[in-house]
């Protein structure tokens, strides 16, 4: 069965040592199996202390990284390569085996044009290099396609999968997010089927970033596909409550959320468990 997780954004707007401890404790208290730690772009992150806190609370973890503006791969490939390698070093310090997130571009950086052939060559070169580096550390890297309003580089699963097939490195996978899929994909079934065992990480979130099951995401199609490929990786909640006021601007929560952060997390976890039970039991 898949692993049930949540990101730090269920509890805090960004990583800090104090906030991280709070997020780890709440992750355990709410009944999740794992926490996705979104690494700060400064990489000011004490991996060893965090690893101990996770162990003390009986929680697993994975790390993700969203490239900052000065590491947008098409414009700054050397800086991007450097920060991804440094993030991989942090994962290795935690004895982790995965790095996901928006590793292909800086959120909100645009040229006004589609991604060019020349830009895709640069992106492929960077991922070839960082995949080799990650392989030496026994780490899988999985870029996350995001919607057209946040990036022009990878906005759909096919684009990431095409790159994976072109590069041919076994430790590059796909990180999908249902919020972005709802905008960019034709449906929730086919991208997962095509990905197969290359799907390594999943963000679970509703079309409005609110309570799962109350929006427009076609959850039955989505979980039917996950069960069809026997996906056993993490299902990581990534929705937001305006109760955490520091998230309002960065996540565009311009209306008050219907739920506080605790109810949102617990209710969404219950929904994930229900859908897994429904569709994975049908596959047995």
ZAKE-146242 format. One record per residue (C-alpha): x, y, z; residue number from 1. Coordinates in nm, 2 decimals. Layout:
# ZAKE-146242
{u: X | v: Y | w: Z | nr: NUM} $
...
END
This chain:
# ZAKE-146242
{u: 0.00 | v: 0.00 | w: 0.00 | nr: 1} $
{u: 0.11 | v: 0.36 | w: -0.05 | nr: 2} $
{u: 0.26 | v: 0.56 | w: 0.23 | nr: 3} $
{u: 0.06 | v: 0.85 | w: 0.36 | nr: 4} $
{u: 0.24 | v: 1.18 | w: 0.41 | nr: 5} $
{u: 0.21 | v: 1.56 | w: 0.42 | nr: 6} $
{u: 0.44 | v: 1.85 | w: 0.34 | nr: 7} $
{u: 0.56 | v: 2.10 | w: 0.60 | nr: 8} $
{u: 0.31 | v: 2.35 | w: 0.45 | nr: 9} $
{u: 0.03 | v: 2.18 | w: 0.65 | nr: 10} $
{u: 0.20 | v: 2.34 | w: 0.96 | nr: 11} $
{u: 0.46 | v: 2.60 | w: 0.87 | nr: 12} $
{u: 0.53 | v: 2.84 | w: 0.57 | nr: 13} $
{u: 0.89 | v: 2.74 | w: 0.54 | nr: 14} $
{u: 1.16 | v: 2.54 | w: 0.71 | nr: 15} $
{u: 1.34 | v: 2.65 | w: 1.03 | nr: 16} $
{u: 1.48 | v: 2.45 | w: 1.31 | nr: 17} $
{u: 1.20 | v: 2.54 | w: 1.55 | nr: 18} $
{u: 0.93 | v: 2.52 | w: 1.29 | nr: 19} $
{u: 1.06 | v: 2.20 | w: 1.16 | nr: 20} $
{u: 1.04 | v: 2.03 | w: 1.50 | nr: 21} $
{u: 0.68 | v: 2.15 | w: 1.53 | nr: 22} $
{u: 0.60 | v: 2.01 | w: 1.19 | nr: 23} $
{u: 0.75 | v: 1.67 | w: 1.27 | nr: 24} $
{u: 0.56 | v: 1.64 | w: 1.59 | nr: 25} $
{u: 0.23 | v: 1.74 | w: 1.43 | nr: 26} $
{u: 0.29 | v: 1.50 | w: 1.14 | nr: 27} $
{u: 0.31 | v: 1.22 | w: 1.39 | nr: 28} $
{u: 0.02 | v: 1.35 | w: 1.61 | nr: 29} $
{u: -0.21 | v: 1.37 | w: 1.31 | nr: 30} $
{u: -0.14 | v: 1.01 | w: 1.20 | nr: 31} $
{u: 0.08 | v: 1.06 | w: 0.89 | nr: 32} $
{u: 0.36 | v: 0.82 | w: 0.81 | nr: 33} $
{u: 0.60 | v: 1.07 | w: 0.66 | nr: 34} $
{u: 0.68 | v: 1.44 | w: 0.62 | nr: 35} $
{u: 0.80 | v: 1.60 | w: 0.30 | nr: 36} $
{u: 1.06 | v: 1.86 | w: 0.39 | nr: 37} $
{u: 1.08 | v: 2.14 | w: 0.14 | nr: 38} $
{u: 1.44 | v: 2.25 | w: 0.16 | nr: 39} $
{u: 1.50 | v: 2.62 | w: 0.19 | nr: 40} $
{u: 1.69 | v: 2.77 | w: -0.11 | nr: 41} $
{u: 1.96 | v: 2.88 | w: 0.13 | nr: 42} $
{u: 2.00 | v: 2.51 | w: 0.22 | nr: 43} $
{u: 2.03 | v: 2.62 | w: 0.58 | nr: 44} $
{u: 1.92 | v: 2.28 | w: 0.71 | nr: 45} $
{u: 2.06 | v: 2.06 | w: 0.98 | nr: 46} $
{u: 2.02 | v: 1.72 | w: 0.83 | nr: 47} $
{u: 2.16 | v: 1.52 | w: 1.13 | nr: 48} $
{u: 1.95 | v: 1.69 | w: 1.39 | nr: 49} $
{u: 1.64 | v: 1.66 | w: 1.17 | nr: 50} $
{u: 1.70 | v: 1.29 | w: 1.12 | nr: 51} $
{u: 1.71 | v: 1.24 | w: 1.49 | nr: 52} $
{u: 1.39 | v: 1.43 | w: 1.54 | nr: 53} $
{u: 1.22 | v: 1.22 | w: 1.28 | nr: 54} $
{u: 1.34 | v: 0.90 | w: 1.44 | nr: 55} $
{u: 1.23 | v: 1.01 | w: 1.78 | nr: 56} $
{u: 0.88 | v: 1.07 | w: 1.65 | nr: 57} $
{u: 0.86 | v: 0.76 | w: 1.44 | nr: 58} $
{u: 0.82 | v: 0.95 | w: 1.11 | nr: 59} $
{u: 0.99 | v: 0.90 | w: 0.77 | nr: 60} $
{u: 1.09 | v: 1.19 | w: 0.55 | nr: 61} $
{u: 1.16 | v: 1.29 | w: 0.20 | nr: 62} $
{u: 1.31 | v: 1.61 | w: 0.07 | nr: 63} $
{u: 1.21 | v: 1.84 | w: -0.21 | nr: 64} $
{u: 1.36 | v: 2.16 | w: -0.36 | nr: 65} $
{u: 1.21 | v: 2.44 | w: -0.56 | nr: 66} $
{u: 1.47 | v: 2.62 | w: -0.76 | nr: 67} $
{u: 1.51 | v: 2.99 | w: -0.68 | nr: 68} $
{u: 1.51 | v: 3.26 | w: -0.95 | nr: 69} $
{u: 1.89 | v: 3.27 | w: -0.97 | nr: 70} $
{u: 1.90 | v: 2.90 | w: -1.05 | nr: 71} $
{u: 1.65 | v: 2.89 | w: -1.34 | nr: 72} $
{u: 1.81 | v: 2.62 | w: -1.55 | nr: 73} $
{u: 1.77 | v: 2.77 | w: -1.90 | nr: 74} $
{u: 1.94 | v: 3.10 | w: -1.77 | nr: 75} $
{u: 2.17 | v: 2.97 | w: -1.50 | nr: 76} $
{u: 2.26 | v: 2.61 | w: -1.56 | nr: 77} $
{u: 2.58 | v: 2.61 | w: -1.35 | nr: 78} $
{u: 2.40 | v: 2.76 | w: -1.05 | nr: 79} $
{u: 2.12 | v: 2.52 | w: -1.09 | nr: 80} $
{u: 2.35 | v: 2.22 | w: -1.11 | nr: 81} $
{u: 2.53 | v: 2.34 | w: -0.79 | nr: 82} $
{u: 2.22 | v: 2.39 | w: -0.58 | nr: 83} $
{u: 2.07 | v: 2.06 | w: -0.68 | nr: 84} $
{u: 2.40 | v: 1.88 | w: -0.60 | nr: 85} $
{u: 2.41 | v: 2.06 | w: -0.26 | nr: 86} $
{u: 2.05 | v: 1.95 | w: -0.19 | nr: 87} $
{u: 2.14 | v: 1.59 | w: -0.28 | nr: 88} $
{u: 2.42 | v: 1.61 | w: -0.03 | nr: 89} $
{u: 2.17 | v: 1.71 | w: 0.24 | nr: 90} $
{u: 1.95 | v: 1.42 | w: 0.14 | nr: 91} $
{u: 2.25 | v: 1.19 | w: 0.17 | nr: 92} $
{u: 2.33 | v: 1.33 | w: 0.52 | nr: 93} $
{u: 1.98 | v: 1.22 | w: 0.62 | nr: 94} $
{u: 2.04 | v: 0.88 | w: 0.46 | nr: 95} $
{u: 1.76 | v: 0.95 | w: 0.23 | nr: 96} $
{u: 1.70 | v: 0.82 | w: -0.12 | nr: 97} $
{u: 1.49 | v: 1.08 | w: -0.29 | nr: 98} $
{u: 1.48 | v: 1.45 | w: -0.41 | nr: 99} $
{u: 1.17 | v: 1.59 | w: -0.58 | nr: 100} $
{u: 1.01 | v: 1.93 | w: -0.64 | nr: 101} $
{u: 1.03 | v: 2.19 | w: -0.90 | nr: 102} $
{u: 1.39 | v: 2.11 | w: -1.01 | nr: 103} $
{u: 1.35 | v: 2.22 | w: -1.37 | nr: 104} $
{u: 1.29 | v: 2.59 | w: -1.34 | nr: 105} $
{u: 1.22 | v: 2.88 | w: -1.10 | nr: 106} $
{u: 0.85 | v: 2.92 | w: -1.02 | nr: 107} $
{u: 0.73 | v: 3.25 | w: -1.18 | nr: 108} $
{u: 1.03 | v: 3.29 | w: -1.42 | nr: 109} $
{u: 0.91 | v: 3.34 | w: -1.78 | nr: 110} $
{u: 1.05 | v: 3.45 | w: -2.12 | nr: 111} $
{u: 0.72 | v: 3.51 | w: -2.28 | nr: 112} $
{u: 0.78 | v: 3.21 | w: -2.52 | nr: 113} $
{u: 0.75 | v: 2.84 | w: -2.50 | nr: 114} $
{u: 1.05 | v: 2.64 | w: -2.39 | nr: 115} $
{u: 1.29 | v: 2.63 | w: -2.69 | nr: 116} $
{u: 1.49 | v: 2.34 | w: -2.83 | nr: 117} $
{u: 1.80 | v: 2.51 | w: -2.71 | nr: 118} $
{u: 1.66 | v: 2.55 | w: -2.36 | nr: 119} $
{u: 1.56 | v: 2.18 | w: -2.35 | nr: 120} $
{u: 1.91 | v: 2.08 | w: -2.45 | nr: 121} $
{u: 2.05 | v: 2.28 | w: -2.15 | nr: 122} $
{u: 1.79 | v: 2.13 | w: -1.92 | nr: 123} $
{u: 1.88 | v: 1.78 | w: -2.04 | nr: 124} $
{u: 2.25 | v: 1.84 | w: -1.99 | nr: 125} $
{u: 2.19 | v: 1.96 | w: -1.63 | nr: 126} $
{u: 1.97 | v: 1.66 | w: -1.55 | nr: 127} $
{u: 2.22 | v: 1.42 | w: -1.70 | nr: 128} $
{u: 2.49 | v: 1.56 | w: -1.47 | nr: 129} $
{u: 2.28 | v: 1.57 | w: -1.15 | nr: 130} $
{u: 2.14 | v: 1.23 | w: -1.22 | nr: 131} $
{u: 2.49 | v: 1.09 | w: -1.23 | nr: 132} $
{u: 2.58 | v: 1.27 | w: -0.91 | nr: 133} $
{u: 2.26 | v: 1.14 | w: -0.74 | nr: 134} $
{u: 2.33 | v: 0.79 | w: -0.86 | nr: 135} $
{u: 2.66 | v: 0.78 | w: -0.67 | nr: 136} $
{u: 2.46 | v: 0.87 | w: -0.36 | nr: 137} $
{u: 2.19 | v: 0.61 | w: -0.44 | nr: 138} $
{u: 1.93 | v: 0.89 | w: -0.47 | nr: 139} $
{u: 1.64 | v: 0.92 | w: -0.71 | nr: 140} $
{u: 1.56 | v: 1.26 | w: -0.85 | nr: 141} $
{u: 1.21 | v: 1.34 | w: -0.97 | nr: 142} $
{u: 1.11 | v: 1.68 | w: -1.12 | nr: 143} $
{u: 0.76 | v: 1.80 | w: -1.07 | nr: 144} $
{u: 0.57 | v: 1.95 | w: -1.37 | nr: 145} $
{u: 0.37 | v: 2.25 | w: -1.27 | nr: 146} $
{u: 0.10 | v: 2.46 | w: -1.43 | nr: 147} $
{u: 0.15 | v: 2.72 | w: -1.71 | nr: 148} $
{u: 0.09 | v: 3.01 | w: -1.47 | nr: 149} $
{u: 0.40 | v: 2.91 | w: -1.27 | nr: 150} $
{u: 0.64 | v: 2.78 | w: -1.53 | nr: 151} $
{u: 0.69 | v: 2.74 | w: -1.91 | nr: 152} $
{u: 0.95 | v: 2.46 | w: -1.89 | nr: 153} $
{u: 0.77 | v: 2.14 | w: -1.77 | nr: 154} $
{u: 0.40 | v: 2.17 | w: -1.73 | nr: 155} $
{u: 0.28 | v: 1.82 | w: -1.81 | nr: 156} $
{u: 0.38 | v: 1.46 | w: -1.73 | nr: 157} $
{u: 0.47 | v: 1.38 | w: -2.09 | nr: 158} $
{u: 0.74 | v: 1.65 | w: -2.10 | nr: 159} $
{u: 0.92 | v: 1.50 | w: -1.80 | nr: 160} $
{u: 0.87 | v: 1.15 | w: -1.92 | nr: 161} $
{u: 1.01 | v: 1.24 | w: -2.27 | nr: 162} $
{u: 1.32 | v: 1.38 | w: -2.10 | nr: 163} $
{u: 1.36 | v: 1.07 | w: -1.88 | nr: 164} $
{u: 1.34 | v: 0.85 | w: -2.19 | nr: 165} $
{u: 1.59 | v: 1.07 | w: -2.38 | nr: 166} $
{u: 1.84 | v: 1.08 | w: -2.10 | nr: 167} $
{u: 1.81 | v: 0.71 | w: -2.02 | nr: 168} $
{u: 1.92 | v: 0.74 | w: -1.65 | nr: 169} $
{u: 1.74 | v: 0.48 | w: -1.43 | nr: 170} $
{u: 1.74 | v: 0.72 | w: -1.12 | nr: 171} $
{u: 1.53 | v: 1.00 | w: -1.28 | nr: 172} $
{u: 1.16 | v: 0.97 | w: -1.20 | nr: 173} $
{u: 0.84 | v: 1.17 | w: -1.21 | nr: 174} $
{u: 0.68 | v: 1.37 | w: -0.93 | nr: 175} $
{u: 0.31 | v: 1.45 | w: -1.00 | nr: 176} $
{u: 0.08 | v: 1.69 | w: -0.83 | nr: 177} $
{u: -0.30 | v: 1.67 | w: -0.87 | nr: 178} $
{u: -0.35 | v: 2.05 | w: -0.85 | nr: 179} $
{u: -0.13 | v: 2.10 | w: -1.16 | nr: 180} $
{u: -0.27 | v: 1.79 | w: -1.33 | nr: 181} $
{u: -0.62 | v: 1.94 | w: -1.30 | nr: 182} $
{u: -0.50 | v: 2.24 | w: -1.50 | nr: 183} $
{u: -0.27 | v: 2.08 | w: -1.75 | nr: 184} $
{u: -0.36 | v: 1.71 | w: -1.82 | nr: 185} $
{u: -0.64 | v: 1.59 | w: -2.03 | nr: 186} $
{u: -0.73 | v: 1.34 | w: -1.76 | nr: 187} $
{u: -0.60 | v: 1.19 | w: -1.44 | nr: 188} $
{u: -0.56 | v: 0.84 | w: -1.56 | nr: 189} $
{u: -0.34 | v: 0.83 | w: -1.87 | nr: 190} $
{u: -0.04 | v: 1.02 | w: -1.74 | nr: 191} $
{u: -0.01 | v: 0.77 | w: -1.45 | nr: 192} $
{u: -0.04 | v: 0.47 | w: -1.67 | nr: 193} $
{u: 0.23 | v: 0.61 | w: -1.91 | nr: 194} $
{u: 0.46 | v: 0.68 | w: -1.61 | nr: 195} $
{u: 0.43 | v: 0.33 | w: -1.46 | nr: 196} $
{u: 0.71 | v: 0.26 | w: -1.23 | nr: 197} $
{u: 0.88 | v: 0.59 | w: -1.32 | nr: 198} $
{u: 0.62 | v: 0.76 | w: -1.10 | nr: 199} $
{u: 0.81 | v: 0.81 | w: -0.77 | nr: 200} $
{u: 0.62 | v: 1.08 | w: -0.57 | nr: 201} $
{u: 0.27 | v: 1.22 | w: -0.56 | nr: 202} $
{u: 0.12 | v: 1.54 | w: -0.42 | nr: 203} $
{u: -0.24 | v: 1.50 | w: -0.33 | nr: 204} $
{u: -0.43 | v: 1.83 | w: -0.34 | nr: 205} $
{u: -0.78 | v: 1.95 | w: -0.44 | nr: 206} $
{u: -0.85 | v: 2.18 | w: -0.73 | nr: 207} $
{u: -0.88 | v: 2.48 | w: -0.49 | nr: 208} $
{u: -0.61 | v: 2.35 | w: -0.25 | nr: 209} $
{u: -0.88 | v: 2.28 | w: 0.00 | nr: 210} $
{u: -1.03 | v: 1.97 | w: 0.14 | nr: 211} $
{u: -0.98 | v: 1.67 | w: -0.08 | nr: 212} $
{u: -1.30 | v: 1.53 | w: -0.23 | nr: 213} $
{u: -1.48 | v: 1.87 | w: -0.23 | nr: 214} $
{u: -1.34 | v: 2.01 | w: -0.56 | nr: 215} $
{u: -1.30 | v: 1.92 | w: -0.92 | nr: 216} $
{u: -1.02 | v: 1.65 | w: -0.92 | nr: 217} $
{u: -1.14 | v: 1.32 | w: -1.06 | nr: 218} $
{u: -1.02 | v: 1.12 | w: -0.77 | nr: 219} $
{u: -1.17 | v: 0.78 | w: -0.88 | nr: 220} $
{u: -0.98 | v: 0.80 | w: -1.21 | nr: 221} $
{u: -0.66 | v: 0.91 | w: -1.03 | nr: 222} $
{u: -0.66 | v: 0.63 | w: -0.77 | nr: 223} $
{u: -0.78 | v: 0.37 | w: -1.02 | nr: 224} $
{u: -0.46 | v: 0.45 | w: -1.22 | nr: 225} $
{u: -0.24 | v: 0.44 | w: -0.92 | nr: 226} $
{u: -0.38 | v: 0.09 | w: -0.83 | nr: 227} $
{u: -0.34 | v: -0.02 | w: -1.19 | nr: 228} $
{u: 0.04 | v: 0.05 | w: -1.18 | nr: 229} $
{u: 0.06 | v: -0.08 | w: -0.82 | nr: 230} $
{u: 0.20 | v: 0.25 | w: -0.70 | nr: 231} $
{u: 0.36 | v: 0.19 | w: -0.36 | nr: 232} $
{u: 0.52 | v: 0.53 | w: -0.30 | nr: 233} $
{u: 0.42 | v: 0.82 | w: -0.09 | nr: 234} $
{u: 0.09 | v: 1.01 | w: -0.13 | nr: 235} $
{u: 0.18 | v: 1.34 | w: 0.01 | nr: 236} $
{u: -0.09 | v: 1.60 | w: 0.11 | nr: 237} $
{u: -0.02 | v: 1.95 | w: -0.01 | nr: 238} $
{u: -0.31 | v: 2.17 | w: 0.06 | nr: 239} $
{u: -0.31 | v: 2.50 | w: 0.25 | nr: 240} $
{u: -0.52 | v: 2.68 | w: 0.51 | nr: 241} $
{u: -0.53 | v: 3.06 | w: 0.54 | nr: 242} $
{u: -0.51 | v: 3.00 | w: 0.91 | nr: 243} $
{u: -0.13 | v: 3.00 | w: 0.85 | nr: 244} $
{u: -0.12 | v: 3.36 | w: 0.75 | nr: 245} $
{u: 0.23 | v: 3.35 | w: 0.61 | nr: 246} $
{u: 0.10 | v: 3.12 | w: 0.33 | nr: 247} $
{u: -0.17 | v: 3.36 | w: 0.21 | nr: 248} $
{u: 0.05 | v: 3.56 | w: -0.03 | nr: 249} $
{u: 0.29 | v: 3.29 | w: -0.16 | nr: 250} $
{u: 0.00 | v: 3.04 | w: -0.23 | nr: 251} $
{u: -0.26 | v: 3.30 | w: -0.34 | nr: 252} $
{u: -0.52 | v: 3.22 | w: -0.08 | nr: 253} $
{u: -0.72 | v: 3.53 | w: -0.15 | nr: 254} $
{u: -1.03 | v: 3.39 | w: 0.02 | nr: 255} $
{u: -1.06 | v: 3.26 | w: 0.38 | nr: 256} $
{u: -1.02 | v: 2.89 | w: 0.39 | nr: 257} $
{u: -1.32 | v: 2.68 | w: 0.49 | nr: 258} $
{u: -1.10 | v: 2.47 | w: 0.73 | nr: 259} $
{u: -0.83 | v: 2.53 | w: 0.98 | nr: 260} $
{u: -0.50 | v: 2.36 | w: 0.91 | nr: 261} $
{u: -0.56 | v: 2.07 | w: 1.15 | nr: 262} $
{u: -0.91 | v: 1.98 | w: 1.02 | nr: 263} $
{u: -0.78 | v: 2.02 | w: 0.66 | nr: 264} $
{u: -0.49 | v: 1.78 | w: 0.72 | nr: 265} $
{u: -0.69 | v: 1.52 | w: 0.92 | nr: 266} $
{u: -0.99 | v: 1.53 | w: 0.69 | nr: 267} $
{u: -0.77 | v: 1.49 | w: 0.38 | nr: 268} $
{u: -0.57 | v: 1.21 | w: 0.53 | nr: 269} $
{u: -0.90 | v: 1.02 | w: 0.60 | nr: 270} $
{u: -1.00 | v: 1.08 | w: 0.24 | nr: 271} $
{u: -0.67 | v: 0.94 | w: 0.11 | nr: 272} $
{u: -0.71 | v: 0.63 | w: 0.32 | nr: 273} $
{u: -1.06 | v: 0.58 | w: 0.20 | nr: 274} $
{u: -0.96 | v: 0.61 | w: -0.17 | nr: 275} $
{u: -0.67 | v: 0.37 | w: -0.13 | nr: 276} $
{u: -0.89 | v: 0.12 | w: 0.04 | nr: 277} $
{u: -1.15 | v: 0.15 | w: -0.23 | nr: 278} $
{u: -0.92 | v: 0.11 | w: -0.53 | nr: 279} $
{u: -0.64 | v: -0.10 | w: -0.41 | nr: 280} $
{u: -0.87 | v: -0.35 | w: -0.26 | nr: 281} $
{u: -1.04 | v: -0.38 | w: -0.60 | nr: 282} $
{u: -0.70 | v: -0.47 | w: -0.75 | nr: 283} $
{u: -0.65 | v: -0.77 | w: -0.52 | nr: 284} $
END
